[in-house]
Amino acid sequence: MSEKICGLIPVYDNHMTIAGVVKALLEQIDFIIIVDDGSHDGTENIVDSLKQKYPERIAVLHHPENRGKGAAVQSGLHHADGLGFTHAVQVDADGQHNLEDLPKFLQGVEENPRALLLGAPVFDDDIPAIRKHGRKLTQAMIALEMGSWDVPDAMCGFRAYPVAAICRLGKMDQRMSFDPEVMIRAHWAGIPLLKIPTRVRYLAPEEGGISHFRMINDNVRHTWAHMRLILQAPFRLLHKALRKPDE
């Protein structure tokens, strides 16, 4: 491969699943950056143990307190940039992503190194109804922000980031609104967005499936984030339309 690719796992209180995800990812990627976002359920010790077991293949960053998924991903991307990686494949720590689809992302990076590759989820029947309908509402708002109804899924955490290009976009939302915001800002910046179909499975609580989504607080944050983006969208889209192809 001509591109230098690492794995990136943001993790917060996923003690039941993190080790399995890391080991499965190491079967296909040589180096992984794990960002522990202030875990306090033993996850922080598990990732340190994995680092000790694979000292040449794992880097662990610890946030002293929970700052949010967006903060964890951005910490990981800047660390990857500092280590010289061109791309980072992000997977969630809860085991919901099908790593058998990882070769499609790796191939996509080689064929389209400028692009942000976004998982296009194929859901099993176990997807909670509230998540299914919430995604539809999010997609409608994103269509306004992107100026197109051909909108990739904005919430799937299985992605491949072109590291330097994303880091140049600047600081973004620190929590769950990062996922749609980085996609929208990448689109405004002229970074191609490509969809990679991938199966997603929601684990039961006894399997380690947990959600850190806070119904009131996070919905308020999402709404505010989209209001900001919608207000910026006309100016950003006009600038994108006027920009020269090589800029």
C-alpha positions as CSV (number, residue, x, y, z in Angstrom):
1,M,0.0,0.0,0.0
2,S,1.2,3.5,-0.8
3,E,-0.9,5.1,1.9
4,K,0.0,4.9,5.5
5,I,-3.1,3.8,7.4
6,C,-3.8,3.4,11.1
7,G,-6.8,2.3,13.1
8,L,-8.6,4.8,15.4
9,I,-10.8,3.7,18.3
10,P,-12.5,6.3,20.5
11,V,-13.6,4.5,23.7
12,Y,-15.6,5.3,26.8
13,D,-16.7,2.7,29.3
14,N,-16.7,-0.3,26.9
15,H,-14.9,-2.8,29.1
16,M,-16.9,-5.8,27.7
17,T,-16.1,-5.2,24.0
18,I,-12.9,-3.1,23.6
19,A,-10.4,-6.0,23.7
20,G,-12.3,-8.0,21.1
21,V,-12.5,-5.0,18.8
22,V,-8.8,-4.2,19.1
23,K,-7.7,-7.8,18.5
24,A,-10.0,-8.1,15.4
25,L,-8.7,-4.8,14.0
26,L,-5.0,-5.8,14.6
27,E,-5.6,-8.8,12.3
28,Q,-5.9,-6.3,9.4
29,I,-4.2,-3.1,10.4
30,D,-0.6,-2.8,11.7
31,F,-1.1,0.1,14.1
32,I,-4.0,1.4,16.2
33,I,-4.5,4.6,18.2
34,I,-6.9,4.1,21.1
35,V,-8.3,7.3,22.7
36,D,-9.7,6.5,26.2
37,D,-12.2,9.4,26.8
38,G,-12.2,9.4,30.6
39,S,-13.4,5.8,31.2
40,H,-14.0,4.7,34.8
41,D,-15.3,1.1,34.4
42,G,-12.0,-0.6,33.9
43,T,-11.7,0.2,30.2
44,E,-8.8,2.4,31.0
45,N,-6.8,-0.5,32.5
46,I,-7.8,-2.8,29.6
47,V,-6.4,-0.5,27.0
48,D,-3.2,0.0,28.9
49,S,-2.8,-3.8,29.1
50,L,-3.3,-4.1,25.4
51,K,-0.7,-1.4,24.9
52,Q,1.7,-3.5,27.0
53,K,0.9,-6.6,25.0
54,Y,1.4,-4.9,21.7
55,P,3.8,-2.1,22.4
56,E,4.9,-1.6,18.8
57,R,1.4,-1.7,17.4
58,I,-0.8,0.3,19.8
59,A,-0.7,3.9,21.1
60,V,-3.1,4.8,23.9
61,L,-4.2,8.4,24.7
62,H,-6.0,9.1,27.9
63,H,-8.4,12.0,28.5
64,P,-8.5,12.6,32.2
65,E,-12.2,13.3,32.1
66,N,-15.0,12.5,29.6
67,R,-14.9,15.2,26.8
68,G,-17.0,13.5,24.2
69,K,-16.6,11.4,21.1
70,G,-15.8,14.3,18.9
71,A,-12.9,15.3,21.2
72,A,-11.6,11.8,21.3
73,V,-11.7,11.4,17.5
74,Q,-10.0,14.8,17.0
75,S,-7.3,13.9,19.5
76,G,-6.7,10.6,17.7
77,L,-6.5,12.3,14.3
78,H,-4.0,14.9,15.4
79,H,-1.9,12.1,17.0
80,A,-2.1,10.2,13.7
81,D,-1.0,13.3,11.8
82,G,2.0,13.7,14.2
83,L,3.0,10.1,13.6
84,G,2.9,10.5,9.8
85,F,-0.2,8.5,9.0
86,T,-2.1,9.6,5.9
87,H,-5.4,7.9,6.8
88,A,-7.1,6.7,9.9
89,V,-9.9,4.1,9.8
90,Q,-12.2,4.8,12.7
91,V,-14.4,2.0,14.3
92,D,-16.5,2.1,17.4
93,A,-15.5,0.3,20.5
94,D,-18.8,-1.4,21.2
95,G,-18.4,-4.1,18.5
96,Q,-21.3,-3.0,16.3
97,H,-19.2,-2.6,13.2
98,N,-18.5,-5.5,10.9
99,L,-14.8,-5.6,10.4
100,E,-15.1,-8.1,7.6
101,D,-15.9,-5.0,5.6
102,L,-12.6,-3.3,6.5
103,P,-10.9,-4.4,3.2
104,K,-13.5,-2.3,1.3
105,F,-12.3,0.8,3.3
106,L,-8.7,0.0,2.7
107,Q,-9.2,-0.5,-1.0
108,G,-11.2,2.7,-1.1
109,V,-8.3,4.6,0.5
110,E,-5.9,3.3,-2.1
111,E,-8.3,4.2,-5.0
112,N,-9.5,7.5,-3.6
113,P,-6.9,8.9,-1.2
114,R,-8.4,12.4,-1.1
115,A,-11.8,11.1,-0.1
116,L,-13.6,10.8,3.3
117,L,-15.0,7.3,3.2
118,L,-18.3,6.9,5.1
119,G,-19.9,3.7,6.2
120,A,-23.4,3.4,4.7
121,P,-25.0,1.2,7.3
122,V,-27.1,-1.9,6.4
123,F,-29.0,-2.5,9.6
124,D,-30.2,-5.7,11.1
125,D,-33.7,-5.9,12.5
126,D,-32.3,-5.1,16.0
127,I,-31.9,-1.3,15.3
128,P,-33.9,0.6,17.9
129,A,-36.9,2.5,16.4
130,I,-35.9,5.8,18.0
131,R,-32.4,5.6,16.3
132,K,-34.0,4.7,12.9
133,H,-36.4,7.6,12.9
134,G,-33.8,10.0,14.5
135,R,-31.4,9.2,11.6
136,K,-34.1,10.2,9.1
137,L,-34.5,13.6,10.7
138,T,-30.8,14.1,10.8
139,Q,-30.5,13.3,7.1
140,A,-33.2,15.9,6.3
141,M,-31.2,18.6,8.1
142,I,-28.0,17.6,6.5
143,A,-29.6,17.8,3.0
144,L,-30.1,21.5,3.7
145,E,-26.6,21.9,4.9
146,M,-25.1,20.1,1.9
147,G,-27.4,21.5,-0.7
148,S,-28.2,18.0,-2.0
149,W,-30.6,15.1,-1.2
150,D,-27.9,12.6,-2.0
151,V,-26.8,12.5,1.6
152,P,-24.4,9.9,3.0
153,D,-25.3,8.5,6.5
154,A,-23.9,11.0,8.9
155,M,-23.9,9.0,12.1
156,C,-22.1,5.7,11.3
157,G,-18.8,5.7,13.1
158,F,-17.1,3.3,10.6
159,R,-15.1,5.7,8.5
160,A,-11.7,6.3,6.8
161,Y,-10.4,9.9,7.3
162,P,-7.7,11.6,5.1
163,V,-5.9,12.8,8.2
164,A,-4.1,16.0,7.1
165,A,-7.1,17.3,5.2
166,I,-9.5,16.7,8.1
167,C,-7.1,18.3,10.6
168,R,-7.0,21.4,8.5
169,L,-10.7,21.9,8.9
170,G,-10.1,23.2,12.4
171,K,-11.7,22.4,15.8
172,M,-15.2,21.0,15.6
173,D,-18.0,19.8,18.0
174,Q,-16.6,17.8,20.9
175,R,-19.4,15.4,21.3
176,M,-21.7,13.3,19.1
177,S,-22.5,16.1,16.7
178,F,-18.9,15.8,15.4
179,D,-19.9,12.9,13.1
180,P,-22.3,15.0,10.9
181,E,-20.3,18.2,11.3
182,V,-17.0,16.8,10.0
183,M,-18.8,15.3,7.0
184,I,-20.5,18.6,6.2
185,R,-17.4,20.7,6.6
186,A,-15.4,18.2,4.5
187,H,-18.0,18.6,1.7
188,W,-17.8,22.4,1.9
189,A,-14.0,22.1,1.7
190,G,-14.2,20.1,-1.5
191,I,-13.2,16.8,0.0
192,P,-15.0,14.0,-1.9
193,L,-17.4,11.9,0.2
194,L,-17.7,8.2,-0.7
195,K,-20.2,5.6,0.7
196,I,-19.0,2.2,1.7
197,P,-22.0,-0.2,2.4
198,T,-21.4,-2.0,5.7
199,R,-23.6,-4.1,8.0
200,V,-24.2,-2.7,11.5
201,R,-25.5,-4.7,14.5
202,Y,-26.7,-3.3,17.8
203,L,-25.6,-5.4,20.6
204,A,-27.8,-6.3,23.6
205,P,-26.8,-4.8,27.0
206,E,-25.6,-8.3,28.2
207,E,-23.3,-8.4,25.1
208,G,-21.8,-5.0,26.0
209,G,-24.1,-2.9,23.9
210,I,-24.5,0.4,25.6
211,S,-25.4,3.9,24.5
212,H,-24.0,7.1,25.9
213,F,-26.7,9.2,24.2
214,R,-28.4,11.6,26.6
215,M,-31.9,12.2,25.3
216,I,-32.3,15.8,26.4
217,N,-28.8,17.2,26.5
218,D,-27.6,15.6,23.3
219,N,-30.7,16.4,21.3
220,V,-30.3,20.1,22.4
221,R,-26.6,20.0,21.3
222,H,-27.5,18.3,18.0
223,T,-30.2,21.0,17.3
224,W,-27.9,23.8,18.1
225,A,-25.1,22.3,16.0
226,H,-27.4,22.0,13.0
227,M,-28.8,25.5,13.4
228,R,-25.2,26.8,13.2
229,L,-24.4,24.7,10.1
230,I,-27.7,25.7,8.3
231,L,-26.9,29.4,8.8
232,Q,-23.4,28.9,7.4
233,A,-24.5,26.6,4.5
234,P,-25.5,29.2,1.9
235,F,-22.2,31.1,2.2
236,R,-20.1,27.9,2.3
237,L,-21.9,26.3,-0.7
238,L,-21.5,29.5,-2.7
239,H,-17.7,29.6,-1.9
240,K,-17.5,25.9,-2.8
241,A,-19.2,26.6,-6.2
242,L,-16.9,29.5,-7.0
243,R,-13.7,27.8,-5.8
244,K,-11.3,26.7,-8.5
245,P,-11.0,22.9,-8.8
246,D,-7.3,22.8,-7.7
247,E,-7.9,24.9,-4.6
